[in-house]
Amino acid sequence: MYVRIISILVLSVCLFTACKTDKKSAVKPAAKNVTAPVISAPNYDNEGINYNWLKNSNIYEINTRQFSKAGDFKSILRHLPRLANMGVDIINLMPIFPISKKNRVGSHGSPDASTNFTGINSDYGSKDDFKILIDSIHQLKMRVLLDINPSVTGLDCKWLKEFPNWYQSNTSETKDVALLNYKNADLSKSMKSVFDYWIDQYKIDGYIVHDASKLPTQFWKETSTSLFKKKQKVFMISREQNSSLIENKYFQATYGTEFHSLLNDISSEKKSAKDVKKWFAKNEGNLANGLQIHYTSDNESNATTGSEFERMPESHKCMAALSYTLNGMPLIYNGQEEPILKRLSQVNKDEIGFRLLSYEEFYRRLNRSKHLNQALWNSSFTSNPTFIHVDEQLLIFEKKKGSSEVVCIFNLSNKRASYKIHRNLDMWEDVVKSKRWDFPKDYTIQLEPWTHYIISNR
């Protein structure tokens, strides 16, 4: 923790100097003679694919195009110290590749319509700029994942002309992308080299893969096995919820799309607290075997079904707190700490417009509790919940791991409720509000709609 704080202070000074440029220079690619700081990638312990650093990590997803007015890598730099201070562990960069112009959707195009999987979108900057960004993230003891969809390319991709047999005869699902054909061994070899490229050249820490199940199992067997042998411990996440990818040890994590849907359904009163217990019983094995990414918002949900303020107008904080407690790895979408009230376009230029950061402290406290309390750690690194009381409104459960304990009290409804405390919680800490409790056993507390308490013994 002290190392991170010192790193934040040092890099803050460096980034302030680097980012103090006029508006024109802020959007220009870096000059060719710009060199990245010389630092090594994080030194990970050799722990197999279940890396120890995954035990209490969280993810922060960045859409470079929408993150700032300039929409480039340089503009991300000045935010890195505050993200590290917020307790962010892993930065996920949405696709950074050049985007096809042919049949482009919107003014800037879909992130999946890549023309070159080893290239950089010039709107975001140069490869020098990208290297500086990655090294700066690593200096702050955070890690970096890249988004990639290896099942399609944009229609301007040179592969379409040079290697037409690398594509399916039915070349597109949408008008701006072409479907790749992994029955071709040369394609598989070429795509495997793409996954090697960003790790070997830029020391990124892994990938979030879209449509991973559309690629043959044999591809992931060969590619993931090779990636996991690299010196830096590679983290692989499937954007879809697919337990077979975890069971075969090709990925360490999948997105918890079912849990995300459950949070939305509870917020809209289609489901209740009882359904959380049912969900956990169904997913207990999956949560033990690999990580699930839990989130209230991400790029896809924000753009297609609305921000959490549309989907969870009164309950979004309650649902975010819940996503930190049930053995999953939490993900924060860029702007949730602002908070952002609108949908961000996937295909046009948009901007978050950071000004208030009103929810930054809320997420900092959640991240801190995840780091410090083993009972809130991820997957098999923690324990399963013991459900104390569950009805249509209330979800009360305990978790204990080692000397760490938490009692979680959630009113998952838009109605008031009351609950008689089942054990002495005097002098325990409410980690969300960062204050001590003084409620003895059998004390009855009144719970307003969407009340959430995570009470810790440490």
N, C-alpha and C positions, 0 to 999 in steps of 0.2 A: 504493500500500500504506500509506504514512504517513497519507494523507488518511483512509483507512478506519479506521486505528487511532485517530486523533484523534476521528473521528466516533463510534466505539464508546465511548470514554471519556466524551464529552459526553453522548451519549444514554443511557448507563448511569445517570448521575446523574439525568437527567430521568425515566427510566422507573422508577427506584427510588422516586422521590417520587410519581409518578403511580400506581404499583401498591401503595403502602403504604396500603391501605384495609382495613376490616373485611370479614368474610365476606359480610355482607348487601350491602354496597355493591359488592362485586366482581361480583355477578351482575345488578345493576340496569342498565338502559340509561342512557347518558349523559344528563345534563340538557340541555334544549333550548338553553341558552345556552353549552354547551361548544363551543369552536371549535378547529379543527385548526390545527397550526402552519402558517404561511404559507411554503411552499417550492415551488420549481418542480420539474417532472419532470426526470429526468436529461437532460443535454444530449448527445444522441447525434450522432455524425458522420453525414453524408449519404453512405451507402455502398451505396445500393440495398437489396435485401432480404437480401443476404448480409452482415449487419452484423458489423463487426469484433469487437464484444464477445461474439459467439457463439463465438469461436475457442477459448476455454479455459474456458467456463462450465460450471457444474453446477446441478442443480435439487434443491430440498428440498420435498417434498410435505407439506402440513399438512392434517390432518382436524381442523377447529376443534372439532367436537363432542367428539372423543376426546383432544385435545391436553392438556387440563387437567381438573381436577375441575369447575370452573365451566363449561367448554366454551364460552368466549366470546372475543371479540377482545381484550379487555383482558388476559386471561391469557396471550396470545401475546406481548404487549409485552415482558415481562421476559426472555423467551428470545432476543429479537432480537440483543442484543450478543454472546451466546455463539455464536449461529448465524453471525454475521458473522465472529467470531474463528475459527470452525471452517472458514471459507473458503467459505461458501455464497454463491452469486451470484444465484440466482433462487428466490424463494419462490412455490410453487404452492399456492393455496388451493382446496381442494375446494369444490363448489357451496355458495354462501352464501345461496341464495334461500329464501323461505318454502316449506314442504313441505305438500302436500295432506293433509288429515285423512281424506277419504273413501277407504275401502278401504286405509287406511294399513298398511304392512307394519312390524311391530315397534312399539315404543313411540314411536319418533321419526321413522320413515318413511325411505323411500329417497331419497337425494340427487337422483335424477333426476325425482322427482315434484313438480316446481316448480309453484307457483301464480302466480308473478309474476316474470318475468325481470329486472325493474328494481327489485325489492324486496329487503329484507334479512330473513333469518330472525331473529325477535325473540329467540330463544334465544341468539343470538350477540352481540346488542347492537343499537345504533342505527346510522343512517347516519353520525352524527358519530363514533361509535366506529370505524367502518370507515375513515373518512377519516383519523383519527389513526393507525390501523394502517398504511395505505398510505404516508402521509407519513413515518412513522417508519422503515419499510423503506427508502424512498428516501433518507432522511438517512444511512443506513448503507451507501449505494452498492450496495444490492441492488435487484433488480427484482421485479415481481409479475405472476403469471399467474393467471387465474381458470379453473376448470373449468366447462364448460357442455355440456349435451346438448340441442341445438336440434331434435332429432327427435321429442321427446315433451313433454307437460306432465302435471302431476298432474290428478286428476279434479275438483278444486275450482277449477281455473283459470277465470277469468271468460270467457276466450275460448270455452270450450265452450258457454256460453249465448248470448254475444253474436255469435259467429261460428262456428256449427256447421259451415259449409262449409270451415273451415280444417282440418278433421280428416278422416282417412280413414274410410270406412264401417266397416271393421274397426278399431274405435277403439283396441284395446289388444293388446299382446303379453303383458303381465302385468296383474294385476287392479288395479294402482294407477296406471297411466299410460295416456294416450291418444295415438295416433299422429297427428302433424301431416301435412297434405297440402300439399306445396310446389308443386302445380300451380296453387294459388291465388296470384295475383300480390300481393294485399294482405297475405297472410301473409308472403311473402318480404320485402316492404318493411318490415313491422313487425319481423321478426326482424333485418333488417339494422340497424335503428335500435337494437336491443338491443346489438349489438356496438359500435356507435358510443357508446352511452350511458356505459358503464363507463370507456372510454378518455377521452372528452371531460370527464366530470364528476369522475372520481377519478384520472385519469392512470395507470391500470394499464398494463402493458406488453404485454399480449397474452392469448391464450387457449390452453387445452388443450381440444380439442373432441372429445367422444365421439360416435360414430356419424356422423362427417362424411360418409362415403360414402353414407349414406341420403338426403342432400340432393342436389338436382340440381347438376350441374357448373356450370350457369349462375349459380346462387346464389353459389357460391364465386368465380366469375369476377368478378362484380359486387362482392361484399362484400369479398373479400380485396384486390382492386385498389384499392378505396376506402380500406381500412384502411392499406395500405402507403404511401399518399400523406400520411398524417398526419405532423405535426411530430415526435412521438416515434415511434421506429421499432418497429412492432408485430411481435411474435413470435407466429407461429401454429404450433401443434403438433396433429397428429391423433393421437388416442389409439389408433387402429388402425394397423397397418402397411400402408400403401397408397402404392405408389410413384407412382401417377398423380397424386396430389395434390401431390407434390413436383415431378414433371416439368412439370406445368402452372403451377408457380410460385404456387399458391394457399396452400401451406403451406411453411414452411422445415424442418419436422421431422415425423417420425412415430415412434411407439413401436416399439422393436425387439423385438416380441413373439416372433419366431423365435429371436433370440439368447437371450432370457429362457428360452424352452423348452429351448434347448440347454444352458444352465447347469444347469437342473434335471435334465436327462437325464444329464449327465456326473456330477452329484452322486449320482444313483441308479444309476450304472454301466450305464445303457442305451446311452450313447454314450461316446466316448473323445476324447483330444486330437486324433486325426486328423480328427474331425468339425469341429473349430474351423477348421482350414485349409480344409476343404471349404466351410464356411459363409462364410468370408471371400471365397473365389473366387466364390461365387454372389452375394454382396452387395457386391462391390467397387464396381460402378457406382453402386448406390444410395447407398453411403456417400460417394462423391465428389460426387454431385449434390445431396445434402441431408443433414441431420442425422438420426441415429437416436438415440433415447433408450434407454440401456442401464441395466439395474437388476436387482438380485437380489430386491427386494420393492417393492411399491406397494400402494395401497389394495385393488385388486381381487384381486391374488394373495394378499395376506395374509388377506383375509376368506374367500376361496373355497378356496384350496389350502393355506393355512397360512403361518406366519411362516417366515423363512429357516432358523430352527432346526428346524422340522419337515421342510422340504424339503431342507435342506443342513446337517444337524446337525454334520458335521465339516468341511465344505468352504466354509462361507459366507464366511469372510474371503478365501479363495483366489479364489472367484468374484467377490467385490466388487472385488478388485484387478484381476482380468482385465477386468472391465467398464470400467475406467479406461484400458485400453491399446489397444483395437482401434477407434479413430477415432470412437467414439460419444460422446454427451454423457451423463455419468452422472447418475442420479437416486437420491436417498436418501429413503426413506420415513420419516416422523416416528417417532421411537422406535428406529430402528436404531442410533443412537449410544448408547442406554441400556445394553444392547440390550433390545429387547422380545421376549419368548419366546412370546407368545400371539397368537391371532387377535383383531383388533379388529372388533367388530360393525359392519356397514354400516347397520343399521336400529334399533339400540338404543343407549342411552347406555353408554359404556365409558370407560376412562381408561388412558393410557399409564403414568402414575405415574413421572415422572422422579425418579431418586434417585442412581444410580451414575454414569451417563455414562461407562461403562467403555470404550466404543468411540469416544468422541469424538476422542481423539488419533489413532486409526487413520484415521478419515475426514479429520481435519484434514491429516494428512500426505499422503493421497491427493489431496486438493484442492490442497494446496500444490504438489505435483509436477505436477499438471495445469496450474496457473497459470504455473509457472516454466519448464517444459521443453517447448519447441516440438515435440519429437518425440512428445509425448503429447497434443497439441492435438486438436481435433475436426474431423471431416470433411475437406474439401479444404484446411483450414488446416495440416494435417500431412502426413506421408508414409505410404505403405502399409508394412506390415511385410515384412521379409525373413525367411522361415522358414529357420532354420539346422538344426534337428533336430526331427522330429515322429514319434512312434510312438504306441503305444496308451496310454502313460503320460505321456510328456514332450512339452511344447510349449515350444520355444526359438525366440525370434525377436528380431530387431533392428529398431529404427526410428531414422532419422536425418533431421533437418530443420535446415538451417542449421548452426550449430555445436553443436546439441543432439543427443545420442545417448542411447539407452537399450538395454539388453539385458534381455529378459524371460525368466525361467526359471520354468516352472510344472510341478509334478508333479500332473497332473490325475487322480490315482488314490488309492485307499486302501492302496497298497502302497509300500514303500520302493523307491527307485531311486538310481542314481548317474549323474553326468554329468561328462565331461572338458571343462573350460573351453576354449572354442574360440579365445579371444583374451585378451590381457592386460587384466585388470580391476582392477589394483592401484590403490588410492586412488580408485576410483569410489565412489559413495554408494548404499547400499541405502535407497531413499526410503521404504519401508514401515517399516523398523526404525530409520531415521535414524542409520545408522552407516556408517563407511567399510569397504570391502572391501579385502582384501590378498591376493587370489588371482591368481597369475600364469597365463599360458597353459599348458594341459595339466594343470593341477591338477585332481584328481578330487574333486568334492564329493558328499557323501551327502545325499540328499533324502528327508526323511520324507514320509509321506502328506500330500498337499495343501499342500506347501511352495510358496511364491510369493516370488519375488524380482523387483523392478523396480530395475535397477542403472543409475544415471544418471552421466553424465560431468560434471554440474554441480549 
